Amino acid sequence: MPLMKSWVDSANAADHPFPLNNLPYGVFSTPGSDPRCGVAIGDMILDMAAAEDAGLVDPGTGPLFDVPFWNEVMEEGPEIWTALRDRLTAILSEGSADRAAAEPLLVAQADAEMHLPFLVSEYTDFYAGRHHAFNVGTMFRGAENALPPNWLHIPIGYNGRASSVVVSGTPVRRPWGQIKGPDDDLPRFAPCARFDIELEMGAVVGQPSDGPVTVAEADAMIFGYVLLNDWSARDIQAWEYQPLGPFQAKATATSISPWIVTRAALEPFRCDTPAREFELLDHLKDCGPMLYDIDLSVTLAPEGGAQTTIARTNYREMYYSAAQQLAHHSTSGCPMNPGDLLGSGTISGPTKPERGSLLELSWGGREPITLDGGQTRSFVEDGDTLTLQGAARGDGYTIGFGTCTGKALAALDDPYAR
Amino acid sequence: MPLMKSWVDSANAADHPFPLNNLPYGVFSTPGSDPRCGVAIGDMILDMAAAEDAGLVDPGTGPLFDVPFWNEVMEEGPEIWTALRDRLTAILSEGSADRAAAEPLLVAQADAEMHLPFLVSEYTDFYAGRHHAFNVGTMFRGAENALPPNWLHIPIGYNGRASSVVVSGTPVRRPWGQIKGPDDDLPRFAPCARFDIELEMGAVVGQPSDGPVTVAEADAMIFGYVLLNDWSARDIQAWEYQPLGPFQAKATATSISPWIVTRAALEPFRCDTPAREFELLDHLKDCGPMLYDIDLSVTLAPEGGAQTTIARTNYREMYYSAAQQLAHHSTSGCPMNPGDLLGSGTISGPTKPERGSLLELSWGGREPITLDGGQTRSFVEDGDTLTLQGAARGDGYTIGFGTCTGKALAALDDPYAR
């Protein structure tokens, strides 16, 4: 599929993240206005609440867009998702008869503040990138025992904390926590000294389930994808995670990009999961290409300094697709709901510059990386801004995710010294 | 404090779970009516939506009770909680001038269906009962290594799945999952063969936090308590839980009792946590009695058979209070919200009949227990009804929790054979 041309000129550049082929869904506000649904097109946002008021968009469902979340659209289901996307494509296409009505409803992205695009019902984070799991396992258990025995048979995941999900741009404060170093006799309560990021994709569940679903059914339940940075306190994690998994180490913040890129927009970029070392059991077996070819990168900019690209990788490096993760999530009968967010797990490629966390990039802090300008980093320092970017490259166009950025703030003074 | 007498006669019996001293909050419906808030008094329920309509209850906040959850009351905060309880006590007291107006608003509990009493925002389950952790650890790692190194320093917890929380009375279907026995070469997908219960208390968070809170602040955020049965698939758990903790093994269902017993009603039963082996760090240190003396029991009734009490213990056996768990939960800055539910972790006492799970009662299935009538049990069998009960015993009165019950249904036929 080539670039689809829009009458919004900025959308027609081959490297623009938001061409007519994309049409990602977000929630925005302008000074003095309430947050409401919008669709990105080039440098602009089509105000969906205004479009609905004007009768330009009417999926026949009753009002959907004058709210600060896309959950209501998700709940309407795949037929409405398709009808809405078709209608938006018609409105914004070059030569559209709707241009005169729609043009006054555009808002410049530069004038808008972005909010979380959906109400996060529950948040699950997986550990389904093989290179990441191998790197972390090698650091902690040696290369022979790097992958846990279950790793090649199920997408390992744990429940995270939905209340800690924030939109790109929200500053993230270095947490305190209980920490015990390998040479300490007793734990102490201190600011995290090994604050890290995790480069992930987030899958947004758009339809409910109330029993086990197949991989194909799971794929059809997914509304879209976002970039996701799962901020991680490695020293807190090391002390707390046995035997019940990460808890406070992952509860400070998880940042997501503000635009949900729909599954429909990503269709041309589907690709297969890697070769399987063990055949997966039937309920998890691949039944079509369900990963996506999405280039990903991470930049780090120190306070007042220029940004350095510290990692480049691709979503196709995952061992399990989001559809497989969602199918696994449902096996127990666990009810899944619109607004559930599934983090892919850290995405790393096979080589050093493809690692999606500082833990891996600095090999546990033993090999600090050097930034442009000469500073070194083992973990995140106060004032650093970390930014994820993602884009699928089509034939003369780009399906971009925008950015997922966050600045690390210094820890509070002792929060219990009152 | 002695029994407070009510004009609702059934409430005045010394062993009735719902005297005037209690006033627990639930959500009920009668045939043909919508679920709405109610307060238990003796064998009756005061219809709070009707009481609000009649002007009998007016906390000055706008309508709170014509909804199927107590979250709106929680959000109003402790002053309203106290004012509401005071007003209900006045209305329902022996000799109350409000009797004539209130009596027509009573509904018999026998005619009511109970629903979840609040919208569960997020659900966290802890592992904070020392005897339980010691028993489980001994089974898997031997008595010397029974407690993980962090156990005596932090209340270990993991995030559970709010969507799987169900009200008492909801049948629970035996899950399928990926299972690999110790002698199997490869995992297989099969119905759970080691389906279990966990006797727990649930603390209902009633006020939000957006940063670290002290133990005293955490205690004040708790709205009330319920009984909680965390259904657990032990064989699924054994295969999946390393390294990121329990996931699908705990996602089939968590049952809670339908009545929130308020913190105010439990005040007379506060008691201390046990002696500390290691002094807790300041942020977790005890600052007053924050456990409660609540007798707990579990019964098992086979399909069509009589029930046997299989365990008796007490909430004071916990090592960490819910306030300590909530304070720990907040250390990372994790935002906590009204409607968050914190499971205490399985409550076991020091002796065999005090064990709060079948895993412990049957010592991993090696020592099946014998029910009245001669049947034996290692784990839950299809058709079994498991019931938790809890009550604090006062001077001539009881603060009861009602029951938390659920019947185990047979697994589905292979859910993927379609």
Contacts between the chains, C-beta under 8 A, distances in Angstrom:
chain1	res1	chain2	res2	distance
A	121	B	163	7.4
A	122	B	122	7.1
A	122	B	161	6.5
A	122	B	162	6.0
A	122	B	163	6.4
A	127	B	244	5.9
A	148	B	242	5.5
A	148	B	243	5.7
A	149	B	180	7.9
A	149	B	242	8.0
A	150	B	178	7.9
A	150	B	180	7.6
A	150	B	187	7.4
A	150	B	239	5.7
A	150	B	240	6.1
A	150	B	242	7.2
A	153	B	178	6.5
A	153	B	180	7.8
A	153	B	186	7.7
A	153	B	187	5.1
A	154	B	178	5.4
A	154	B	187	7.7
A	154	B	239	7.9
A	154	B	240	6.4
A	156	B	240	7.1
A	156	B	243	7.6
A	156	B	244	5.4
A	156	B	247	7.6
A	157	B	244	6.9
A	157	B	247	5.6
A	158	B	158	6.8
A	158	B	159	7.0
A	158	B	244	4.2
A	158	B	245	5.1
A	158	B	247	6.0
A	159	B	158	7.0
A	159	B	159	3.8
A	159	B	160	6.1
A	159	B	161	5.9
A	159	B	247	7.1
A	160	B	159	6.1
A	161	B	122	6.5
A	161	B	159	5.8
A	161	B	334	5.6
A	162	B	122	6.0
A	163	B	121	7.4
A	163	B	122	6.3
A	163	B	334	6.7
A	163	B	335	4.2
A	163	B	336	7.1
A	163	B	337	5.8
A	164	B	333	7.9
A	164	B	334	5.5
A	164	B	335	6.3
A	173	B	333	6.1
A	175	B	331	7.2
A	175	B	332	4.3
A	175	B	333	5.4
A	176	B	212	6.5
A	176	B	331	6.0
A	176	B	332	7.5
A	177	B	331	5.5
A	177	B	332	5.8
A	178	B	150	7.9
A	178	B	153	6.5
A	178	B	154	5.4
A	178	B	281	6.6
A	178	B	331	7.2
A	180	B	149	7.9
A	180	B	150	7.6
A	180	B	153	7.8
A	186	B	153	7.7
A	186	B	278	7.2
A	187	B	150	7.4
A	187	B	153	5.1
A	187	B	154	7.7
A	187	B	281	6.9
A	188	B	281	7.0
A	189	B	281	5.0
A	189	B	282	6.9
A	189	B	283	5.4
A	189	B	331	7.7
A	211	B	412	7.4
A	211	B	415	6.4
A	212	B	176	6.6
A	212	B	412	7.8
A	212	B	415	3.9
A	212	B	416	6.8
A	214	B	416	6.3
A	214	B	418	7.7
A	233	B	332	6.9
A	236	B	332	7.1
A	239	B	150	5.7
A	239	B	154	7.9
A	240	B	150	6.1
A	240	B	154	6.4
A	240	B	156	7.1
A	241	B	243	7.1
A	241	B	244	7.6
A	241	B	245	7.7
A	242	B	148	5.5
A	242	B	149	8.0
A	242	B	150	7.2
A	242	B	243	7.8
A	243	B	148	5.7
A	243	B	156	7.6
A	243	B	241	7.1
A	243	B	242	7.8
A	243	B	245	7.3
A	244	B	127	5.9
A	244	B	156	5.4
A	244	B	157	6.9
A	244	B	158	4.2
A	244	B	241	7.6
A	244	B	245	4.2
A	244	B	246	6.7
A	245	B	158	5.2
A	245	B	241	7.7
A	245	B	243	7.3
A	245	B	244	4.2
A	245	B	245	2.4
A	245	B	246	7.6
A	246	B	244	6.7
A	246	B	245	7.6
A	247	B	156	7.6
A	247	B	157	5.7
A	247	B	158	6.0
A	247	B	159	7.1
A	248	B	328	7.2
A	248	B	329	7.3
A	248	B	331	5.6
A	248	B	332	4.0
A	248	B	334	6.7
A	249	B	332	7.3
A	251	B	329	7.7
A	251	B	332	4.5
A	251	B	333	7.5
A	251	B	334	3.6
A	252	B	332	4.6
A	252	B	333	5.0
A	252	B	334	6.9
A	253	B	333	7.7
A	278	B	186	7.2
A	281	B	178	6.6
A	281	B	187	6.9
A	281	B	188	7.0
A	281	B	189	5.0
A	282	B	189	6.9
A	282	B	416	5.7
A	283	B	189	5.5
A	283	B	415	8.0
A	283	B	416	5.0
A	328	B	248	7.2
A	329	B	248	7.4
A	329	B	251	7.7
A	331	B	175	7.2
A	331	B	176	6.0
A	331	B	177	5.4
A	331	B	178	7.2
A	331	B	189	7.7
A	331	B	248	5.6
A	332	B	175	4.2
A	332	B	176	7.5
A	332	B	177	5.8
A	332	B	233	6.9
A	332	B	236	7.1
A	332	B	248	4.0
A	332	B	249	7.2
A	332	B	251	4.5
A	332	B	252	4.7
A	333	B	164	7.9
A	333	B	173	6.1
A	333	B	175	5.4
A	333	B	251	7.5
A	333	B	252	5.0
A	333	B	253	7.7
A	334	B	161	5.6
A	334	B	163	6.7
A	334	B	164	5.5
A	334	B	248	6.7
A	334	B	251	3.6
A	334	B	252	6.9
A	335	B	163	4.2
A	335	B	164	6.3
A	336	B	163	7.1
A	337	B	163	5.7
A	412	B	211	7.4
A	412	B	212	7.8
A	415	B	211	6.4
A	415	B	212	3.9
A	415	B	283	8.0
A	415	B	331	8.0
A	416	B	212	6.7
A	416	B	214	6.3
A	416	B	282	5.8
A	416	B	283	5.0
A	418	B	214	7.7
